[in-house]
Amino acid sequence: MIHLTKADGQYQYYCRIITNVDKQKMTGTPGISLKITDLQIVSSSQERVTEGNRVALTCKTTCNLPDSPSFIWSKDGRPVEEKQIIYNQLQLHPVSYKDEGSYTCAVRGHEGLPSPPMKMKVMYFPKNTAIVSAPSGKITEGDNVTLTCMSEADPPVHTYTWIKKSGAVELESGKENTLTFSKIRIRDSGEYVCRAANMIGQQDSPAVLIKVLCE
């Protein structure tokens, strides 16, 4: 099987027969040319979009089809929900980070001849932001304690801000996702929040209570 491209349509093709008698050979003329048709996905936005925007994907073809051809859509090899297809367009309104993936379209009835895949990246603000404490159990005055801020974001988080809710005191802000107490004290007891931010937006973690016990 040969996977043709549109460039293959610019050549003339011939059949040549070579025998084992004095290396006789013959080329069949006239040759033939190929008319290469294809499918292509056109996006209303760039391949890298921001979550919350409106995106419509259109399947275009150079094939001679009925006036109202029907297309099917797949994402990462799996069919997409029919409710997202309106007038043969795949409409993502609004687009979610879960919509990131590789899309193909095909003419219904010719599912074995899909379009080349179109990869769509979705940028989104931090999600699932949470604090992990080490140690996570009993904390005694003088212990070494590290709070780590975990978050999912694209592009990655560029600023972590630590806030102590008692008095709404901002403790640290920067690229480091950890807050370390080399020798924690009773006065460090309280609720802590991590704010993760990227160029799209920000999200605060749920508050974590740190209770420091006397030695």
Buried (B, 14 or more C-beta within 10 A) or exposed (E): EEEEEEEEEEEEEEEEEEEEEEEEEEEEEEEEEEEEBBBEBEBBBEEEBBBBBEBBBBBEBEEEEEEEBEBBBBBEEEEBEEEBBEEBBBBBEEBEBEBBBEBBBBBEEBEEEBBEBBEBEBBBBBBEBEBBBEEEEEBEBEBEBEBBBBBBBBEEBEBBBBBBEEEEEEEEEEEEBBBEBEEBEEEBBBBBBBBBBBEBBBBBBEBBEBEBEEE
